[in-house]
Structures are given as C-alpha cells and as structure tokens.
Amino acid sequence: MSEYHSAQYYKNLKKGQVLCQLCPQSCRLSEGSTGLCQVRKNIQGELYSLNYGQITSLAVDPIEKKPLYHFYPGSEVLSLGSWGCNLSCVYCQNWQISQQQSNFNYYSPQSIIKFAQQRQLKFIAYTYSEPIVFYEYMLETAKLAQQNGIKNILISNGLINQEPLKELVPYLAAANIDLKSFRASTYQKYFKGDLVTIKDTIAYLAEKVELEISALLVSDLNTDMLEVTKMVNWLSKIDEEIPLHLNRYFPAYQLKNPATKIEFLRKAYQVAKERLKNVYLGNAIVAGTADTYCSFCSKKLISRHSYQIESLLQDNCCPDCAKIIYGRFKANN
C-alpha cells in the first residue's frame, strides 16, 4: 500500500508549482503544499492524492438515508467515505472527517467490491465527506463495481469541473446533489463555493443519471421564500420530476442559528409542490411529506416510516392511472 497516489486533473506550472483542475477552487500549489481540500498535495512538482483508500466510514445503509427516494426504494447500499472536502461549510454535519484528517482503515477498490459481494449488495454510495476529493479512488472503484454488476451512487456537493465529471458519469447510476443556496454570495461567504458550477453539475447529471436534489434550509441564511421560489423554478425548467428534499437544519459545527421552524418548512414544501412533482421534507416529521404520490392522479404510491417503506407501485407505474413514475423501482415492491 502506497502512502500517496498519483492525482488526475492538474497542470504543471513554472518553478515546480502545480494547478489543480479537479474543481473550481483551482488551487495553485507550491512544493509541499496542499489544496483547500487538504488531500491533494504537490510533491516534487507532481500532484498526489493523500486519501486514496483511506476509508473513514463504511456502513450498510437503507438507500432512503442518502437520501434517494426514487432509486430502488427499500434497498440496502454500501456507503463509504474518506476525509477532506473542497468546501468549508460553517454548519458542516461531518466536520470531523471533512475538515480534518480522521481515523481510517485502508480498503483497496477490489476489497470494497468483495465486501459488497459478500453481503449481496447491489449498490455502492460514495458519500459522508465529499467524494469529489477522493476522485481517483472513487473512479477506480466505480469502474470495478460496474464490471461486477454493482450500481454506483454519488452523494456530493457538486463542486467539480466538467471534464472530470464527464469521465466519472458513465460509471454512475444515480446521484444526490446538495444545493446549499440559490445565491452566489451565500455560497461564497458561508461555503467558499461557486453556485454556477453546482448548477452546471446538476444540469449535466439530470441528463445522464437518476438525480435527486437536497437543500438544507438554514434559518436566517437561506430561508427567504423568494430564494426558495427561484430555486424550484430553475429546477422545474430542467425537469419538473426531479425529486427535491427540503431538509430541516439544526445547529452544527460553527453555526449556531436556531433550528429551522416547522412552519417555514411547510410553506417551502407547498411552494415547491407548485412547480415540482416530487417534493419531500427531511429531518422533520410532517405527515405525508415523506410519501410518494402519483403526480397525475395523486394516489399515494409509497408510504415511508423512518426508513421502512410500503409500495403500491407496479413496475415503474401507478396502479390506478398507469402513469410512469420518475426513477427506478423494483417491480411489485
């Protein structure tokens, strides 16, 4: 096992510097320095990944936990993550592994596939911290998974340049992208990110994989109903069927804003439902807002209780009106 692994997507500069081109942070690194993500380092004029195979979290989860509600609901997924992140979110839920090096166990891509096969798992999710910053490991593992009939799922902040995204996408079956705000200034101030790139990622993935969107509604940060309206209007122009998860915020990491009010979540849910067909509330118990309904006849198709589901779907269709439902579903499950 090598301590470092050669990185992809960078450019050699003068005086031994390198320019990382994996994401829009475009870190210019001198000898011995690491990028904002903390896991890509200039070593003697070449860029290396420091977290290749360093798995900080490995678990078998219900697929609804990702969250994915329209991709084989009721299934189990092997979830894995490393450390590091290319954003710096003030309310990071996983700051112990995203903002610093954490304890890890080494797993080769081959050992991950074997782990999944031994447990008869058909899905692998790259998640927890930010999989974009363990890109080389994710790509190699995803290729092996696909060769072995295992579907790959990306759970990401979406901050990735188009070239590496296009190389990765052929090996993905589904994705959930975290849309943290619909204001460029908020992205820069609170996350050190770029909204334009995330929008480009979402638009591209919507054409290639089964896509769902998560939006954490943070009190006094992005709980402006006009912002929510603009977000759902934009998503609806891409595809009004894309599932949107509006999640309740609780104080975390450096941000101490109060938990998002249930009343605002209810209102945001109703606003989103005016333009999008599949809207859900997360981190909050509000009757009916975790269930899936037919967008044509309004029949309840999937009931969710925590991570348990009851489905009336027949193949991918509503049993009453035969409308095809967005996503991928098990027949009669």
N, C-alpha and C positions, 0 to 999 in steps of 0.2 A: 504493500500500500504506500503510495507516494503522498508526501505531505501537501504538495501542490499539484495542480492540474492545469495544463495549458488552457487559456481562455480563448474564446472566439470573439469576433467583432471588436477589433481595436485597430488603431493606426499608429505606426511608429513615427515619432517626431524627432526633431533635432535634439542634440545633447542628451540622448538616452531617454527622453520623455516618451510617454505613450498617451494616446487619446482613446478612452473607452467609448465605443459606439454601440453598446448594448441598449442603452436607454437615453432619454433626452437630457439627463444630468450632464452628459458629455464631460466626464471628469478627465482633466489633464493631469497626468501623474508623473512626477519625477521619480528617480530611483529610490526604492524603498517605501514609497507612499502608497496608501490605499484610497479607494474611492469613497464617496459618501455612504455607499452600501456596506463598507468595512470588510468586504470579502473578495475584492478584486485588487490585486497588488502588482506594482511594477517591480520586477526582479530582473536586474541586469538588462533593462531595455525591452523586456517582454512582459506581457500581461498574463497573470495566473489567477485561477480561482482558488481561494483558500478554504472553501467549504464543501468541496466535491466529496460526496459520500458521507458527509458529517450529518447524520440524521439526529435531530434533537427531539423529534416527536414522531412516533409511529403507532398507529391505532386503527382498529376496525370500527368504523362508524356507520350509522344509518345515513343513507345518501341525503336525506332531508336536512341533515345537520350542516351541509356545506354552505348555504342551502341550495338544493336543487329539488324543485317540486314537479318538474315536467320531464325528468330524465330517469326512467325506470324507478318510479317511486316504490318504496318498500325494500329496495336492495341494500346490501351492505357494500361498503367501499373501503379499500385500504388507503388510509390518509397518511401522508408523510410530509415532513418539512425539515429544513435546515435552519441556519441562523443568518441574520443580515436582512437589510431592506433598503430599497432605493428611495423611500420616502421617510420623512421624520414627522409622524403624526403626533400631535400634542395629547391625543386621547388613546394612543395605541393600546389595543386589547392584549397584544402579545409582546409587549416591550421587553420582557425577559429574554426572548430569543431574537427579536427583530433589531433591537438597538444595542446589543452587546453579544459577545461570544457566550455560548451556553454549553452545558454538558451535552455530549453527543456520543452516539455509537456509530461505528463505521459500517455501512452496508454498500456493497457493490451493486450496480444495476442488476446483475444476474441474481444476487441474493434476494433482492426485492421481488423479482418475478417468481422465484422459488417460494418465497414467503406467501405470496398471493395464491399460487397454485396449490400449495399445501392446504390452504383454507378454502379452496374452491371459490375464490373471489374473482369477479369478472371486471372490476373497476379499480383504477388507481387514481387518487386525487393528490395533486401537488398543491400544498396548502400551508396553513399555520403561520409561517412568517411571510416571505414573498418569494415565490418560486422563480420569478424572473432572475433573481440574483444567484440562484443555483442552476442557471440556464443549461450549462453543458451536461450536468448530471441529469437534469430533467429530460433533456433531449435524447440522451443515450438510453435512459430507462424507458422512455415513451416508445422509442423505436422497437426495443426488445418486447415490450408489452404488446404492441400491435402485432408483432410477428407471432405472438403466442395467444392471440385471440382475446386480449385484455384491453378494455377501452380506457382511454386517458382523459382526465378531467383537470382543467386549470382553474384554480381559485386565486385571483390575482387583483392587484390594484390597477393593472392595465398600462402601467408606465413602461412601455417598451417601444423601441424603434421598429419601423415597418419591416426591414429586411430580416432581422432575427425572428420576428413574429411570423412572417411568411414561411420561414424554414420550419418552424415548430408546428404550425397549424395542420399540416397533413396527418399528423400523428394524434390529433385531438379529436374527441367525440363531443365534448361539452365543455362549457366554461361558465363561471360566475365572476363578473367583474364588479368591483366595488367602486361605485360612483359617489365620491365623498361630498361633492358640492357641485353646483352648476354655475359657480362664479370663479373666474380665473384668479381674482385677487385672493379669495379664500384658499384656493389650492396652494398658491404661492406662500401665503402668510402662515398657514396652520399645518401644511403638509410638505412644503418645499417641492411641490409637484406642478405639473403642466396639464391643464384641463384639455387643451386642444389635442394633445397626444392621446389622452384617455378616450376622448370622443372618437378619434380615428380608430383606435383599437376596437372599440365597441362596434362601430360601423362595419369594420372588416370582419370581425368574428361573427356578426349577425348573418353574414352571407355564407359562412363556412361550417359552423358548428351549432349545436343546440345551446343557445345562450340565455342566461338569466342575469339580472342586474340586482345588486344590493345597494341600498342607500341608507346609511345610518343618519337618522335625523337628530341632530345635536342642538339642544336648547341654546338659544342666543348665538348660534353660529351659522346654522343653515335652515333654521325653522321660520323662514319667510315664505308665506304661501305663494307669493309671486315666483320665487325661485323654484319651488316645487312644481308649479304650473309650467314654467318654462322647460323644466327637465322632462316632464311627462309628455309635453307637446313635441319635444325633439325626439324622444324615444318612439313615439307613435308614428312619426314620419319614417323611421327606419323600419319598424314592424310593430303594429299595434298588439300583436300576440305575444311579444317578448314578456316573460314573467318579471315583475318588479317586486322586490322585497323591501318594504319600508320598515326599518328596524329602530327600536327604541334605544336611546343612549342612556347609559349610566356612567357616573363619574369614574374616570380611569386615568392612570399614569399622571400626566402633568396638568390635565384639565379638570377643574372642579365645578364646572357648570352643573346645575341641578338636573336630575333625570328628566327626560322629555315628558311633557304632560300627555296623558292618555287622550285628552280632548283634542290636542293638536294632531295626534296620530290618526284619530278617527276622521278628522276633517281632511287630512292629507290623503287618506285612503279613498275617501269619496271623490276628491278632486282627481286623483289618479285614475279611478274607475271610469271617469267620464271620457278618457282618451285611450286607456289601455284595457285589454280584455282579461288579463291575469295579474291581479294585484294582491299582495299578501302583507300582513303585519307580522313582525318578528320581535322577540324579546318582550312580548306583551300578550296577555290573554284577553282577547276581544272576540266574542262569539262570532263564528263564521268567517273570520278574516284569515284563517289558515287553510280553509277549504277551497277546493277547485270546483268551479261551476262551468257549465256549458255557456259559451258566450252568445249562443243563438237562442236557446230555449230556457236558459237559466237553471236547468236541472243540476242538483248537487251531484258531482261525479266522484270526488274523492273527499272523504272526511279524514281530518288529521287530529289526533290526540297525542300531544307531545310528539314522539317520533313513530307512533303507531298509525297505520292508515287502514281505511276501508274503501275499496274502489268498486265502482259500478261500471267502469269502462269496459267496452268490448273492442278488443284490439286498441286502436287509437281513436275510437269513435264514441260519441254519446249514444247510449242505448235507445233514447227516445226519438231524437231527430236525425241521428246518423252523421252529425257534423264531426269532421276530423279535428281533433284537439292538438294544439301546438305541442310538440315534444316527442318523446319516445317512451312507450309504455309496454309493460308486459301484457300479453293477451289474457283477458279474463282475470286480471289480478289488480 
